[in-house]
Amino acid sequence: MACLSNVVGAVTPLLLAAIHVTRNSSFDHKRFLFATWPVWVIGIGTVILKFGGAVEPGGPLVQPMSSRWLKLALAAYGLNVASVVWPAKLMVYYDWPALTAFQLCFGAAMVGLTVAAIWMTPRWPVIRLGVLWFVIALLPAAQLIPHHIIRADRFLYLPLVGMALALAAVLHLIRILEHRWTRSRAIAVRGALALVATLWLVALGEAANRQIRTWHDSITLWSNCLEGDPDNAYAHSCLADNLFQVGEYARAFEHYGRAIDLRPDHADTLGDCGWALATCPDPRYRDFGLAVGLAERACQLTDWKAGRILRKLAIVRTNVAGALASQLAFSEAIQMYRLAIEADPDFDVPRFNLALLLITCPDKTLRSAEEAVLQAEQGARVTKDLNAQRLAIQGAAYAAAGRFENAVAVLDESIQRAQQGGDFDMIPELQQQRACYRERKPFDPSGE
């Protein structure tokens, strides 16, 4: 059941082995494997299903057992232990460690302490089990299988069970040892432990209070991330996305720029920034040339295979085409619409926009009713929202091509969709169009 939720559940058989080893002086591995083989099958199957295909994109990867892998594993382990002891500067997303000398030395020291704790506790199996549990549960985050996330608070959920088990066992051991102490010494030890625990819990409570405030909204969440790591490129990009959504365009583009400076080859950031530059409601921040360049660069980095990036490029080109049409550059607008369709053939907006322009363009030499019909029909097939407006464009294309029976049928459906959707303001115009088509006349809103 754990494996159905997360691949971390695959460590369950290793945890069972740790329990068995620490509870029994002699380890009968054959008997153990015979009793637990279904759990091993589930765990191994989970790993194969999760990592049998392509590695997830989104960040730098390392080769297991390489020198860089060892350094990352040491640094990440030290940082995870530090987060358990004092959970300060918790973030929704951690960038990869900088691998400073201090991080590596601290990580190595924590590994040494862990090994010593396991080695020196044969007489206290629960303490040893807790430490082993902590280490085993962290294995999925140790880059044994390359993954684009090296550290996350959620990776500590399961290891914390082992840490709590070890701490409880240490407290129980102290209580046992009290029987060998004098009364005054026992009282002194209890008082010292109570004082330390109280101060620690008060400090943790205040830290938790501050941390909870960061979850006010997405902007405070990512701002908190940047307070702890100002050079976190991903956090800059996510903060920019959320600032853009609330209309803080100046700050949004400032953070987009910072994210691109820190990681110039991150496709999602380039695509998001290009999309924002092309669709920004405030014309002061629009830059169509830069938007196209960034979106195309993002597609190049993903070998023109990432659907989400291709859709952003199609949106950028569609907005550029609309701007060109408003500037009466109709030939360039038509070509840009075609490029948008080429980027993402399943995106319906440029198809319907192009169909409309091909039948209403003031430059009649650029009109093409046949192509307009093809684009409108294909747009109707790929769209997930075949509303009254899209059907009206399709009907106009049919009428321009002389297919008035098809145009009337489509307008009947368009009027019905408008009634169902509550778009009653559209109905008189749609009825007027349908009347024209019944008279075998293309509808021309200009009256020419």
N, C-alpha and C positions, 0 to 999 in steps of 0.2 A: 504493500500500500504506500510506503514511503517512496519507493521508486516511481510510482505513478505520479507523485507530486514533484519530485526533484531527483536528479541523478545522484545527489549526495547520499540518497538512501542505499546506493550500491555498496557503501562501506559497512552495512549491517553484518554481513558474515565475518568481517574482520573484527568488529566489536564483539561478536559472539566468541570468536577465538580468543580475544583478550580476556574475556570473562572466564573462559574455560582454563586458560593458562594460569591466571592469577589465583584461581581457586583450587587447582590440583597441582601437587608437586610433580607428578608424572603425567606427561601429556600423551595420551593415546590418540595420535592423529587419525588413524584408520577409523576408529570408533566415532571420533568427532565428525569426520567427513561423511560417514555413513548416516549419521543422525541429522546432519545439516545440509546435505547436498542440494535440496530444493532451493534453499536460500542463496547458495552459491550460484546456481543456475540463473536465478532471477537477477542477482547482482551483476554477473558477467554479461548477461543479455542486455541489461540496462545500459552498460557502458558501450557495448557494440552498437545498439540502436542510437545512442546519443552521439557518439563520435565516429561511427563507421563511415559517415559521408564526409562532406567538405567541412573544414573548420570554419566556424563562424567568422565573418569579416568584422572589421571595426577597430582594430588596433594592432600593434606590433606583436609578433609571436616569437617564441624561442624554441630551440631544439632541446628536447629533454636530455639531461645528463651533460649538457655543454657547460662551459665555464659561466656563461651569462645566465643560464638556467640556475646554476648553483647560487650565484650572487642574488638573483631575484628571490629564490626560495628562502635564503637566509634573511634578506631584508624584510620580506613579507611576514616571515614567522616572527621576527622581532617586533614588527609593528602590530601584529595580531595579539601577541602577549601583552604589549603595552596597552592596547585598547581594552583588554580584559581587566588589567590592574587599575588603570585610570582612563576611562572612556571619554577623553577630551578630543575636541576637534573632529567629532564624528561627521561624516559627509554622506550624501546620497550617492556620490560617485568618487572613487579614489583613482587618481592617475597612477601610472606605473611608478614605482620608487625611483628616486634619482640615483640610487646606489652610491651614496656617499660613504666615506670611510667609517663614519660614525654608525651609519645604518648597518653596514656589513659587520662591524665589530660587535654591535649590540645584538644583532641577530645570531652571530656565532656564540656569544655568551649565553643567550637564552637557550640555544640548542644544547650547549654544554650543561646548563643547569637542569634541563629536561632529562638528558641522559643520566646525569648524576642522581636525579630524583628516582628514576626507574631502577637504577643499579643499586641504590642504597636502601630500598624499601622491600626487601624480600620477606621480612617478618610482618609487614603491614600490607597485605594484598589489596585492600580497598584503596589505599593511597596510590599504590602502583597502578591499579586498574583505572583510577581517575585520570592519572597522567597519561597512560596509554590511550585512553578514550579521547582525551584532548588532542593528542597527536594524530591518531587515526582519523578522527572526524575532520581534521584540517587537510588531509591528503588530497581531496579533490581540488583544493585551491592552490596546490603546490606546483601546478603546471606539469604534472606527470604526463598529462595529455594537453597539448597546447590549446590555450583558450585566451580570448582577448580581455578577460577580467582577471587581474592578479589579486585583488583584495576587495572585500565588501563586508559590511557589518553582518549581513545575513549568513555569511560563511561561518560566523561564530556561534550561531544558534545551537547547533548540535554539539560542538566542542565544549560549550559552557556547561553542559550536563556533566561531562567528566570533571571539569574544574570544580563544580559544586560538590561532586561526590568526593573528590580528594580533600577539599576544604572541610567538609563535614567529618571525614575520617580523621583528619588532623585534630580537630576539636575534640573528637571522641577519645583520641589517644592522649591528649592533654588531661582529660578528665580521669583517665585510667592512671596516669602518672601522679595525679594529685594524692593518691593513697600512699605514695612513698615520701611525700613532702611533709614538712611541719605545717601546722595550721596557719601560722603567720605567712609562710611562703605561698601556700595555696591561695590565701586571700589576696596577697600582693599580685600574683599572676592573674587571678580572675579579674581584679580591679584594672590591671594594665590592659588585658584583652578587651574588657568592657569599654575602657576609655578609647582605645584605638578603634574598635568597631563603631562606637558612637560617632567619633569624629569623621571616620571614613564614610559612614552612611549619611551624615549631614552634608558632607562635601559632595557625595554622589547625588543626593537629593537636589542640591542647588544646581549641579551640572545638568541634571535631568530637566529641571525647570527651565533653564536657559535653552536646552536643546529642543524642548517641545515648541518653543516660540518660533523656531525655524520652519515648522510645518504649517505656518499660517496660510501660505499659498505657494505656488511654484516659484514666484520671484524671490521670496524670502528663503526658500529651500536652496535655490542655486546661488543666491548671494552668500549664504552661509558657507557653501562649498568653496567659493572664491576667497572668503575670508581666511579659511584654513590653507588654501592652496591657490595663490593668485595666478599661477601659470597653468592652471588646469584648462586646457583647450576645450575639452568637451563641456565643462561647466559654463565657459564663456558662450559657447554655441547654444546650449539649452536656455541660458538666461536671455540671450538675444531673441530666441524664438518666442519666449513668454512676454518679453517687453514689447515685441512687435504686435502681439495679439491684443495688448491693452493700449496700443496707440503711442507708446513712448519710442518713437522711431529714431530719434537722435541717439539715445542710449543703446537701442537695439543694434544699430549699425556700428556703433563704437565697439560693442562686444563681438559682433561678427568679424570686424577687422582684426581684433585682438586674437580671436580664435584662429583665423587664417594665418596670421603672423606666426603663431605658435606651432600650428600644424597645417602647412600649406597644401598637403596632399590628402586631406580628409574629405572624401567625396560628399558625405552628407552635409557637412558645413558649407562647402562650396555651393551645393545645390540649394540649400535653404537660403543662403545669402542671395543667390541669383534670383530665386523666386521672390524674395522680399523686395529686391530692387525693382523688379518688373511689376509687382502687384501693389506696391505701397499706395494707400489712398492719398497721401500727401505728395503732390507732384514734385515738391522740392527735393525729395529723396530718391526719385526715380532716375535710373541710369540704365537704359535699355542695352547699350553697347556692353557695359560691364556685366550686366545680368546674363546676356547670351554667352559671353566669354567664360564666366564662372560655371554656368550650367553645362556648357560643352566640355569644360575641363573635368567636371565631376563625372560626366559620362565616359570620357576617355580613361579616367582612373579605374572605372569599373568595367572596362572593355565593352561598353555599350550594351551591357546585359542586365543591369539592375533596373527593374521596372519602376521603382519609386523615384530613381534619379531621372530616368527617361520621361516620366510623367511631369516632373518639374521643368525639364527642358521644354516639353511641349507647351506647358502653361506659359513659360517665359516667351516663347516664340509666338504664341497666340496673342499675348498682350502687346508684343511689338507690332504684330500685324494690325491689330486694332488701332494702335497709335499711327501707323503709316496710313491707314485708310482715312483717319480723321484729318490727316495732312494732305489728302487727295493724292497720295502716292499709291494709286490703286494697283499698278502692276507689281510693285515691290510688296504690297500687302498680300496679294494673291500668292506670290512666291513664298512668302514667310508662312502663310497658312499651310501651304503644301509641305514645307519643312517641319512644321509642328506635327502634321499628320504622319510624316515619315518617322519622326522621333517616337511617337506613340500611336500606332494605328487604332488602338482601342479607346482613345480619348475622343469623345463625341463633340466637344465644344468647337474645336477648329473646323470640324467637318460641317457642322451646321452654319457656322459663321462664314465659311468659304462658300457654301451653297447660296446663302443669302446675298453675298457680294457678287457672285457670278450671275445673278438674275436681276440685280438692281444697280449695278455699277454705272455711274454716269457716263463713263467711257464705254459706249456700246461695242467697241471692237474687242473689249476684254470679256464680254459676256459669253457664257457657255451654258445653255440650259441642260444639255446632255450631261456634262460633268456635274452640274448642280444636283441633278437627279441622283447620280451615282453617289455623291457625297452625302446627300440627305438620307438615302436609303441605308447606306452603310452606318451613318450616325444613328439611325433608328435601331439598327441591329445591335450596336455596341453600347448604347446608352442604358443607364440604370434608372433614368428619369425621363421617360418619353411623355413630356407634359404638353399642354396645349400650344405653347409657343414653338416648341420643336416640330410638332405636327403641322403647325401653320406654315413653317418654312418648307417642310416637305411638300405640302400642298401647293405652295407657290412655285416650287421647282417643277412639279408635274404640270402645272398650268402653263409655265413658260415653255415647256417642251411640247405643248399641245395635247397632253394626256389629261383632258378635263374630267373624264369619268373617275380616274384615280384621284384627282384633286378634290372633287366633290366628296368622295368617300372619306378621304383623309380629314377634310374640314368637318364633316359630321362627327368624326371621332374627336377632333380637336375641341369642338364645342361641348361635347359630352365631358371631356376631361376638365375643361374650364368650369363647368357646372359642378362637377364632383370636387374640384379643388377650391371652390369658392372664389375663382377669378372672374367675377361677374363683370368687371370693367372691360374685359377683353371680348366678351361675347358679341356686342354690337359690331365691332370691327370684323370678327370672325364670320359673322352672318353676312356682312357686306362682301367679304371675300368669296364666300360660298355662292352668293348670288351672281357675282361676276363669272365664276367658273361654270355655273349652270347656263349662262349666256355665251359660254365658250370664249370668254375674254380673260386674259391674264389680269391679275389684280395689280394696279399701280397706285400706291398711296399718294404719289405726287400729283395725280390727275392728268398727267401728260399722255 
